[in-house]
Amino acid sequence: MLALLLALQGPLAPGPELAPADSLPRVSLTDALQRSARLDPNYVEALGQVDNAAWVRRNAFAVFLLPSVTIGAVAQRTNPESFFFTNQIVRVSTTWNTTLIARYDLFTGGQKIAELSRSAAELEGAHADELRQRFATAELTESDYYAVLANTELDRVARDRLRRAVEQLSVARARVVSGAAVSTDSLNLRLELARAQVGALQQVAALREARLELGRRIGAAGPVDAIPLDTAPAPLLPVTLADAISEAARQGPDYRLAAANERAASAAFRAELGNYLPHATLTFNALAFDTAFYPKLFKQTQVTLGISFPLWNNGQRELSLSRARVNKNVARATREDMDRAVQHDVTAAYDAYETARASAQVARDAVVVAREGFRVQQTRYSAGATTILDLITSQVALSEAEAARVQADYSTRLALAGLESILGRRLFSDKGTP
């Protein structure tokens, strides 16, 4: 027993060390949001889809105004030379042939109008998806940013626990030497010190990983530290639950995207119906032929009005129509499901913020209570009026209360980010635009 006591009262292991925060690059939340948006592959893809949809929209307008035009030129060289008949017979080795073809669809069974509607819906959907992905990227960035801040505070909590354990061990040793306490007091505090050291090591590792993840998110080559945010309690939401539900249904990116996809699918279905109607096309052909470029010797132009009526193409038309009908029905069902889900989604996010905000206030009050409880137990132990187990319990309770307060504060911020992602806009201006 004496050997165990001496072993436990030996030199203390050094505490864990982190690279000084001052030596790391630091980033604000606004800068992190802006930098991550340029790097996130999903957001880059969503932004590119907006550009693609804009060109589809331009093409849908262009077919109403402009014909498709094709110009071609062919140079032909023969060996041996061939005969070329004009006003006289000559032998030539090279001839030039140029063509100009202009084609304009006069009537396509309503497919032009359907494509115009589809392109408008597709562009609206692309904008909604870009907004949705922008807030999704912002939510991930905020999560990484808050993880750095939370782990920084939790590292301080772990070090405070370690410091208190060292201080109490010194007091317990003195009391054991003086005979005011038994040797088990020192053993129990030594065990608490070992637990505090392990907790501090774990927190150092968590903070290091959080900084590296934030650096990866914003495109840095190594770890990045986060600039602390305002520590004031979370404010009340500036919008009521009913207004939030109405706003999300009207302009929330997820719900806008579902509605746009339904309109696009309906327009695609109408376009397939156009294959059951006659098509009329006006074509202009110009041909020029000569032995030199630019051909002038022989010219010919043709204007052709063609009308076609599709009767049967081995069921391919019916198959395309069936697929378009299925896509339309699926898009409608998805949109209707989103309409039914909006009240649940917004309510859940709204209540999550309010609950997290209340929990954070309780956690702050719990820290005050735990700190006072530890102070009382510390005084009573020094006076010999309580046991070492009561002191250790109050000491651990203080550390746990401080850790719970940190987690509650940043859970509130994440809950707010989730609600903002559903609404598609910032509710407070302190974070800037994602």
VEXBADREN-628628 format. One record per residue (C-alpha): x, y, z. Coordinates in pm, whole numbers, padded with zeros to 5 digits, always signed. Layout:
N
XYZ...
This chain:
434
+00000+00000+00000+00280+00241+00086+00456+00161-00242+00138+00236-00437+00099+00567-00256+00457+00667-00330+00416+00570-00695+00098+00774-00732+00261+01071-00560+00557+01071-00798+00634+01339-01061+00339+01456-01264+00324+01393-01636+00360+01709-01844+00036+01851-01982-00042+01838-02354+00081+02117-02575-00067+02279-02884+00092+02504-03138+00041+02864-03023-00279+03007-03170-00091+03327-03261+00129+03130-03501-00171+03002-03700-00356+03193-03973-00690+03316-03847-01011+03360-04041-01343+03528-03968-01674+03354-04024-01762+03584-04316-01431+03514-04489-01468+03142-04425-01814+03141-04583-01693+03325-04891-01383+03111-04939-01559+02779-04889-01828+02867-05145-01563+02900-05415-01412+02562-05329-01702+02331-05248-01749+02097-05548-02126+02074-05499-02168+02451-05501-01935+02492-05802-02150+02236-05986-02473+02413-05886-02332+02744-06007-02236+02585-06338-02587+02445-06379-02722+02801-06357-02500+02900-06650-02611+02593-06847-02978+02667-06779-02931+03028-06889-02797+02908-07225-03087+02666-07263-03319+02961-07206-03139+03167-07473-03164+02878-07718-03538+02844-07652-03584+03211-07749-03348+03191-08046-03548+02923-08231-03844+03163-08251-03640+03432-08426-03347+03277-08606-03305+02986-08846-03027+02732-08811-02754+02810-09065-02482+02582-09198-02204+02684-09436-01977+02430-09602-01692+02436-09851-01532+02140-10028-01212+02144-10234-01163+01842-10459-00842+01754-10640-00837+01478-10902-00548+01299-11067-00544+01270-11358-00721+01590-11444-01091+01572-11529-01295+01752-11790-01494+02059-11687-01774+02177-11914-01851+02551-11939-01877+02745-12259-01580+02538-12353-01424+02211-12243-01121+02245-12016-00915+02005-11811-00894+02089-11441-00744+01920-11138-00910+02123-10856-01275+02218-10811-01453+02409-10531-01805+02345-10405-01972+02571-10142-02314+02534-09979-02535+02745-09758-02830+02583-09580-03076+02779-09369-03355+02593-09192-03647+02736-08996-03917+02530-08826-04249+02695-08898-04459+02459-08687-04346+02183-08450-04671+02087-08282-04620+02330-07996-04277+02197-07905-04115+02542-07929-04359+02687-07678-04321+02385-07452-03941+02416-07465-03970+02785-07377-04174+02695-07069-03939+02411-06979-03630+02629-07008-03787+02895-06784-03868+02633-06520-03522+02480-06551-03357+02819-06501-03574+02887-06196-03485+02543-06060-03114+02603-06121-03128+02930-05928-03315+02760-05643-03066+02473-05636-02775+02718-05635-02927+02895-05335-02996+02564-05162-02641+02443-05218-02498+02779-05110-02668+02750-04773-02576+02380-04748-02212+02473-04801-02246+02756-04552-02395+02520-04295-02101+02282-04330-01857+02570-04304-02028+02705-03994-02018+02358-03840-01641+02339-03893-01594+02697-03775-01796+02642-03458-01610+02316-03398-01284+02509-03378-01432+02765-03139-01603+02500-02926-01291+02285-02903-01085+02592-02816-01314+02660-02522-01329+02293-02430-00948+02290-02431-00956+02575-02181-01210+02382-01970-00987+02072-01976-00684+02277-01872-00880+02438-01591-00979+02094-01469-00614+01988-01483-00504+02300-01294-00765+02245-01023-00662+01881-00989-00297+01983-00939-00392+02245-00681-00616+02008-00487-00352+01735-00492-00104+01973-00334-00355+02057-00061-00434+01689-00004-00066+01598+00024-00015+01866+00284-00316+01744+00480-00197+01384+00463+00152+01482+00586+00001+01685+00871-00227+01397+00966-00548+01593+00894-00646+01352+00616-00590+00990+00526-00368+00872+00242-00667+00772+00029-00749+01143-00016-00421+01186-00201-00482+00869-00400-00828+00981-00511-00702+01322-00617-00410+01163-00799-00660+00951-00992-00861+01264-01076-00541+01429-01194-00470+01135-01427-00822+01158-01569-00781+01533-01619-00453+01476-01804-00613+01221-02035-00908+01454-02097-00670+01738-02181-00479+01517-02426-00803+01416-02596-00912+01778-02622-00580+01883-02774-00624+01619-03043-00984+01727-03108-00882+02092-03143-00597+02006-03378-00830+01803-03599-01094+02079-03599-00839+02338-03713-00718+02111-03991-01075+02048-04108-01149+02420-04116-00831+02477-04315-00936+02213-04568-01282+02363-04595-01150+02708-04691-00859+02590-04906-00570+02645-04665-00261+02423-04674-00265+02357-04298-00457+02425-03977-00652+02750-03944-00777+02913-03627-01118+03079-03600-01169+03434-03478-01399+03423-03172-01758+03537-03215-01983+03742-02992-02054+03547-02675-02384+03721-02598-02684+03491-02546-02870+03390-02861-03141+03644-02949-03506+03582-03018-03592+03498-03377-03707+03802-03578-03987+03602-03742-04283+03414-03602-04337+03045-03670-04639+03111-03893-04447+03368-04098-04150+03133-04125-04371+02854-04261-04531+03088-04513-04194+03228-04620-04038+02884-04663-04332+02762-04873-04305+03071-05092-03929+03114-05137-03749+02833-04957-03494+02685-05202-03603+02323-05151-03968+02403-05221-03891+02636-05513-03678+02362-05667-03956+02105-05633-04209+02341-05796-03969+02427-06078-03897+02060-06146-04270+01993-06173-04316+02274-06424-04019+02154-06628-04150+01795-06633-04497+01913-06739-04348+02117-07022-04137+01821-07135-04453+01609-07145-04629+01869-07361-04329+01874-07594-04360+01498-07645-04726+01543-07741-04606+01760-08027-04469+01450-08198-04828+01350-08275-04888+01666-08483-04762+01765-08831-04433+01956-08856-04365+02226-09115-04012+02336-09208-03885+02603-09446-03540+02534-09595-03318+02756-09811-03026+02600-10003-02758+02787-10197-02497+02600-10405-02193+02744-10584-01938+02555-10801-01616+02665-10970-01257+02577-11035-01133+02847-10795-01234+02991-10461-01465+03187-10426-01692+02984-10662-01879+03206-10907-01907+02998-11219-02223+02807-11128-02482+02909-10867-02813+02757-10766-03065+02837-10491-03362+02642-10363-03644+02724-10124-03830+02422-09989-04139+02399-09774-04162+02058-09614-04452+01914-09416-04422+01586-09234-04673+01389-09034-04529+01119-08808-04740+00805-08818-04539+00524-08657-04178+00483-08548-04197+00138-08391-04326+00271-08060-04034+00502-07985-04268+00802-07973-04502+00626-07733-04209+00517-07515-04080+00876-07492-04429+00997-07406-04465+00733-07134-04132+00829-06979-04226+01196-06987-04560+01118-06821-04387+00921-06545-04139+01203-06487-04425+01450-06466-04615+01236-06215-04305+01185-06001-04228+01558-06004-04586+01640-05907-04581+01386-05624-04250+01527-05501-04382+01882-05505-04700+01782-05321-04494+01597-05062-04275+01903-05013-04588+02117-04969-04704+01882-04696-04360+01868-04536-04293+02242-04517-04489+02290-04195-04309+02001-04027-03962+02102-04151-03989+02466-04050-04154+02385-03717-03885+02132-03631-03604+02375-03718-03778+02664-03541-03836+02461-03226-03481+02323-03238-03346+02678-03220-03581+02782-02941-03502+02467-02744-03128+02506-02795-03150+02870-02693-03333+02779-02369-03089+02495-02304-02796+02733-02345-02943+02965-02083-02989+02672-01845-02631+02561-01913-02497+02908-01826-02694+02905-01500-02564+02555-01427-02204+02680-01457-02272+02949-01195-02425+02690-00960-02144+02439-01017-01875+02702-00963-02030+02806-00634-02074+02443-00530-01706+02374-00597-01601+02682-00400-01809+02569-00102-01675+02213-00113-01320+02340-00151-01359+02557+00160-01524+02280+00356-01254+02028+00264-00980+02266+00367-01160+02298+00702-01204+01923+00730-01584+01947+00716-01637+01723+00410-01484+01421+00237-01252+01410-00060-01520+01236-00267-01754+01535-00228-01474+01767-00339-01390+01557-00645-01759+01527-00735-01804+01905-00727-01482+01953-00922-01594+01715-01197-01943+01867-01197-01791+02210-01262-01591+02084-01559-01893+01904-01701-02114+02212-01657-01862+02431-01839-01834+02178-02123-02214+02153-02147-02238+02533-02168-01991+02543-02459-02173+02269-02647-02512+02432-02585-02394+02770-02717-02268+02630-03046-02562+02392-03081-02780+02703-03081-02577+02856-03364-02599+02535-03567-02976+02519-03509-03002+02873-03645-02799+02774-03952-03040+02487-04015-03343+02718-04005-03172+02971-04233-03095+02693-04481-03465+02607-04501-03571+02971-04544-03292+03053-04788-03191+03378-04618-03002+03510-04320-03209+03600-04015-02929+03806-03858-02666+04015-04032-02369+03933-03811-02266+03631-04021-02284+03801-04358-02409+03644-04678-02291+03288-04750
